[in-house]
Amino acid sequence: MTAPTLALALSLAAAALISAPPAARAEPLPRIRPSSDGAHFAEAGSGARFTAWGVNYDHDEEGRLLEDYWIGEWETVAADFREIKALGANVVRIHLQFGKFVPERGKSDAASLAQLKKLVALAEETGLYLDVTGLGCYHKADIPAWYDTLPEAERWAQQAAFWSAVAEACGGSPAIFCFDLMNEPILPGENAKEPAAEWLGGELGGKFFVQRLTLDLNGRTRHEAAKAWVAQMAAAIRQHDNDAMLTVGVIPWAFAFYPNAATPIFYAGGVDAPLDFVSVHFYPKKGEVDKALAALKRYELGKPMVIEEMFPLSCSQQELVEFIQGSKPIADGWISFYWGTTAEELGAKNDIGSAIKASWLKKFQELSGEMAE
């Protein structure tokens, strides 16, 4: 066989492997939990160490959220999971919007819950764990009008109902790596003279990634408000799943205000009592890898740690690799991004943004053998 013919044959074989339906696993995925000493993650039963190495699967190349196409284009989702597995990942972080699951006050959406069950089954078949992040309000158009008019206590009650329904739908599957209670929650300042006007933070690329837990502390400290909210959401989940890990993915204020940042609110003062591990989102800046690593150490709090978001957004690819390598002594997981387009497909687009994404996916896959266990 000539070299070009051999290359073509290998290419076709690889493509067939990615596009083939996932084979059913011979045995269930082992549940992942903190190790007995709390130092890292371990497989239940065997105790084998587990390192999370994954991607955020939050939207596609067109900016559509997963829930915009996971029913009508299910095969796209299934193919993307196979592509993610082929990259060497073992965790997929998905993002669920509140309004898609609770469109009417006090009423869960049966179709969304059914599709979530289907996604959990796909994860089990593909051999991927799910980081299920909830309560998203990324698209304002998807937020029910009644939701933002609720006072705090009723809003929290509806959020707890969301988590109860989601945890029940996931059925205690061992494929649930964790439930992330909310993406990047924030609280008003303790010296704020007026209540905040909006539940959502600023817009970024047409999406709203940050939410306030309350508009007014009403005499509470920020830690007290956060502790009450975390406890209520955790209790709702524990009605249906006592084993899945819980976490909250936070903005790294220790990096933003380094070296003068206070102790992280969600991982101090007893707020984190129901949480099994630390999740923090880090995007190192050009020339500041050492600063990022120093700030990351502020989150070394005696629990496993996952860098739940990372990407060469404000630094070079090599600097991000240096950040990953430098964080190995304290981190137990790293989660980047996959937007449903392979490196080969991105490479054919011939634009700088696609080239950066393609190059990173190739590097991510190259690192997979070293990082995922």
C-alpha positions in Angstrom: 0.0 0.0 0.0 1.4 3.4 -0.9 2.0 6.1 1.7 -0.9 8.3 0.4 -3.2 5.3 0.3 -2.2 4.2 3.8 -2.8 7.8 5.1 -6.3 7.8 3.5 -7.1 4.4 5.0 -6.1 5.5 8.4 -8.0 8.8 8.1 -11.2 6.9 7.1 -10.8 4.4 9.9 -10.4 7.3 12.4 -13.5 9.0 11.0 -15.5 5.8 11.2 -14.4 5.3 14.8 -15.6 8.8 15.8 -18.9 8.5 13.9 -19.8 5.0 15.0 -22.5 4.7 17.7 -21.1 4.3 21.1 -20.9 0.7 22.2 -22.7 -0.2 25.4 -20.3 -0.5 28.4 -19.8 -4.0 29.8 -20.2 -2.6 33.3 -21.4 0.7 34.8 -19.1 3.6 35.4 -17.8 3.7 38.9 -19.1 6.6 41.0 -16.5 9.3 41.6 -16.2 10.7 45.1 -13.5 12.5 47.2 -10.9 10.1 48.5 -11.1 9.0 52.1 -8.5 11.6 53.1 -10.2 14.3 51.0 -7.0 15.0 49.1 -8.2 14.0 45.6 -10.9 12.1 43.7 -11.3 8.3 43.7 -13.4 5.6 42.1 -15.9 4.2 44.6 -15.1 0.5 45.3 -11.6 0.3 43.9 -10.3 3.6 45.4 -8.3 4.2 42.2 -7.4 7.9 41.8 -9.4 9.8 39.3 -8.3 13.0 37.5 -11.0 15.0 35.8 -10.0 16.0 32.3 -12.9 17.5 30.3 -14.7 20.1 28.4 -17.5 22.5 28.8 -20.1 21.6 26.2 -22.2 24.8 26.6 -23.0 25.9 23.1 -22.2 25.1 19.4 -20.2 27.2 17.0 -23.3 29.2 16.2 -23.8 30.2 19.8 -26.8 28.0 20.3 -27.1 26.5 23.8 -27.4 22.8 24.1 -31.1 23.0 25.0 -31.7 24.8 21.7 -30.9 21.7 19.6 -30.7 18.6 21.9 -34.2 17.5 21.0 -34.4 18.3 17.3 -30.8 17.4 16.5 -30.1 14.6 18.9 -27.6 12.8 16.6 -25.5 16.0 16.6 -25.3 15.7 20.4 -24.5 12.0 20.2 -21.8 12.6 17.6 -20.3 15.4 19.7 -20.0 13.1 22.7 -18.2 10.6 20.6 -15.8 13.4 19.4 -15.3 14.5 23.0 -14.4 10.9 24.0 -12.0 10.7 21.1 -10.3 13.8 22.4 -9.4 11.9 25.5 -11.8 13.6 27.9 -13.6 11.9 30.7 -15.9 14.7 31.9 -18.4 16.9 30.0 -19.8 20.0 31.7 -23.3 20.8 30.5 -25.3 23.9 31.4 -29.0 23.8 32.0 -31.2 27.0 32.0 -33.8 27.5 34.7 -36.4 28.7 32.2 -36.1 25.6 30.0 -36.9 23.3 33.0 -39.3 25.5 34.9 -41.2 27.5 32.3 -44.2 27.9 34.6 -44.1 28.7 38.3 -44.2 25.4 40.2 -44.2 23.2 37.1 -41.3 21.3 35.6 -41.0 20.8 31.9 -41.5 17.1 31.1 -39.8 17.2 27.7 -36.6 18.8 29.1 -36.4 16.3 31.9 -36.9 13.4 29.5 -34.1 14.8 27.3 -31.8 15.1 30.3 -32.5 11.5 31.1 -31.5 10.6 27.5 -28.3 12.6 27.9 -27.4 10.8 31.1 -27.9 7.5 29.3 -25.7 8.7 26.4 -23.0 9.6 28.9 -23.2 6.1 30.5 -22.9 4.5 27.1 -20.0 6.7 25.9 -18.1 6.4 29.2 -18.2 10.1 30.0 -19.0 11.7 33.4 -21.4 14.8 33.5 -20.7 18.0 35.4 -24.4 19.2 35.5 -24.4 23.0 36.0 -27.8 24.4 36.7 -30.0 27.5 37.1 -28.5 29.2 34.0 -30.1 32.4 32.7 -27.7 32.8 29.8 -30.3 34.0 27.3 -32.7 36.7 28.6 -35.3 35.5 26.1 -35.4 32.2 27.9 -36.1 33.7 31.4 -39.8 33.4 32.4 -41.2 36.9 33.0 -42.6 35.8 36.4 -39.2 34.5 37.6 -37.5 37.9 38.0 -40.5 39.4 39.9 -40.3 36.9 42.7 -38.9 38.0 46.1 -35.8 36.2 47.3 -37.4 33.5 49.4 -39.8 32.5 46.5 -37.0 32.6 43.9 -34.9 30.3 46.1 -37.8 28.0 46.5 -38.2 27.8 42.7 -34.5 27.2 42.3 -34.6 24.4 44.8 -37.6 22.9 42.9 -35.4 23.0 39.8 -32.7 21.0 41.5 -35.0 18.5 43.0 -36.5 17.8 39.5 -33.1 17.6 37.9 -31.6 15.3 40.5 -34.6 13.0 40.3 -34.4 12.9 36.5 -30.7 11.9 36.7 -31.8 8.9 38.7 -28.7 8.5 40.8 -26.6 7.6 37.8 -22.9 7.1 38.5 -22.3 9.1 35.3 -23.1 12.2 37.3 -19.7 13.6 38.3 -21.3 16.5 40.1 -24.1 19.0 40.4 -22.7 22.5 40.1 -25.3 24.6 41.9 -24.9 27.7 39.8 -22.4 29.2 37.4 -20.5 32.1 39.0 -23.0 33.4 41.6 -22.3 36.7 43.2 -23.7 38.7 46.1 -24.1 42.5 46.8 -21.5 44.3 48.7 -22.0 44.4 52.5 -21.8 48.2 52.4 -24.2 48.6 49.5 -26.6 51.5 50.3 -29.3 50.4 47.9 -30.5 47.0 46.7 -29.1 45.7 43.4 -31.5 46.4 40.5 -30.8 43.3 38.4 -30.5 39.6 39.1 -28.0 39.2 36.3 -24.5 40.5 35.9 -23.1 42.0 32.7 -23.5 40.7 29.2 -20.7 38.9 27.4 -21.1 37.8 23.8 -24.9 38.0 24.0 -25.0 35.8 27.1 -25.3 36.5 30.8 -23.0 34.1 32.8 -23.2 35.8 36.2 -26.2 35.9 38.6 -26.9 37.4 42.0 -28.2 35.2 44.7 -30.0 38.1 46.3 -30.6 41.8 45.5 -30.4 42.8 49.2 -28.5 41.3 52.1 -31.0 42.6 54.6 -28.5 42.8 57.4 -26.9 39.4 56.6 -23.2 39.0 55.9 -22.4 37.8 52.4 -21.2 34.5 54.0 -24.5 34.1 55.8 -26.6 34.6 52.6 -24.4 32.3 50.6 -24.5 29.6 53.3 -28.3 29.6 53.5 -28.6 29.4 49.7 -26.1 26.6 49.3 -27.7 24.6 52.1 -31.2 24.9 50.5 -30.0 23.9 47.0 -28.0 21.0 48.5 -31.0 19.7 50.5 -33.2 19.7 47.4 -30.7 17.5 45.5 -30.1 15.2 48.5 -33.8 14.3 48.4 -33.0 12.2 45.4 -29.2 11.7 45.3 -27.0 11.2 48.3 -23.9 10.3 46.3 -23.3 12.8 43.5 -20.8 15.4 44.4 -21.8 19.0 44.8 -19.9 22.1 44.0 -20.2 25.8 42.9 -18.1 27.2 40.0 -16.8 30.6 41.1 -15.0 33.6 39.6 -11.4 33.7 40.9 -11.5 37.0 42.7 -8.2 36.0 44.3 -6.7 36.4 40.8 -8.6 39.5 39.9 -7.6 41.3 43.1 -4.3 39.5 43.9 -2.6 39.7 46.3 -5.2 41.5 48.4 -8.3 39.3 47.8 -10.2 38.0 50.8 -10.9 34.3 51.4 -13.3 32.9 48.7 -16.9 33.4 50.0 -18.3 30.0 48.8 -15.4 28.1 50.3 -15.1 29.6 53.7 -17.1 30.3 56.8 -19.0 27.0 56.6 -20.6 28.0 53.3 -18.9 25.0 51.7 -20.0 22.4 54.3 -22.4 20.7 51.8 -19.8 21.0 48.9 -17.5 18.1 48.0 -14.9 20.0 46.1 -13.7 23.4 45.0 -14.5 24.6 41.4 -12.8 27.7 40.1 -12.7 29.3 36.7 -9.2 30.5 35.6 -8.2 32.3 32.4 -4.5 33.2 32.9 -3.4 36.5 31.3 -0.4 36.9 29.1 2.8 37.1 31.1 1.0 36.4 34.4 1.1 32.6 34.7 3.0 32.8 38.0 0.5 35.3 39.4 -2.4 32.9 38.3 -0.7 30.0 40.1 -0.2 32.0 43.2 -3.8 33.1 43.2 -4.9 29.5 42.6 -3.3 28.5 45.9 -5.9 30.6 47.7 -8.4 27.9 46.8 -6.3 25.0 48.2 -8.7 24.5 51.2 -8.4 20.8 52.1 -10.8 19.5 49.4 -10.2 18.3 45.8 -10.0 21.2 43.3 -11.2 21.4 39.7 -10.3 24.2 37.3 -13.7 24.1 35.8 -13.1 26.6 33.0 -9.8 27.3 31.2 -8.9 28.4 27.7 -6.1 30.4 26.0 -8.4 33.4 25.9 -6.0 36.1 27.3 -2.7 34.1 27.1 -0.8 32.0 24.6 -1.5 28.3 24.3 2.0 27.6 25.7 1.2 29.7 28.7 -2.0 27.8 29.4 0.0 24.6 29.2 2.4 26.0 31.7 -0.5 27.0 34.0 -1.9 23.4 33.8 1.5 21.9 34.5 2.2 24.3 37.3 -1.2 23.6 38.9 -0.7 19.8 39.1 0.4 19.8 42.7 -2.9 21.3 43.9 -5.5 20.7 41.2 -7.4 17.4 40.6 -9.2 18.3 37.4 -9.2 20.6 34.4 -12.1 21.4 32.1 -11.7 23.4 28.9 -14.3 23.8 26.0 -15.6 22.0 23.0 -18.2 23.7 20.8 -19.1 20.8 18.5 -16.5 21.4 15.8 -13.5 19.2 15.4 -10.0 20.5 14.9 -10.1 19.3 11.3 -13.3 21.2 10.6 -12.0 24.3 12.3 -8.8 24.1 10.3 -10.7 24.3 7.1 -12.3 27.6 8.0 -9.1 29.6 7.4 -9.6 32.3 10.1 -7.6 33.2 13.1 -10.2 32.4 15.7 -10.8 28.9 14.3 -7.1 28.3 14.0 -6.6 29.1 17.7 -9.4 26.7 18.6 -8.1 24.0 16.3 -4.6 24.3 17.7 -5.8 24.1 21.3 -8.0 21.0 20.6 -5.0 19.3 19.2 -2.9 20.2 22.3 -5.7 19.2 24.6 -5.8 15.8 22.9 -2.1 15.5 23.1 -2.2 16.2 26.9 -5.1 13.7 27.4 -2.9 10.7 27.9 -0.9 12.5 30.5 -3.8 14.1 32.4 -6.9 11.7 32.3 -6.7 8.6 34.4 
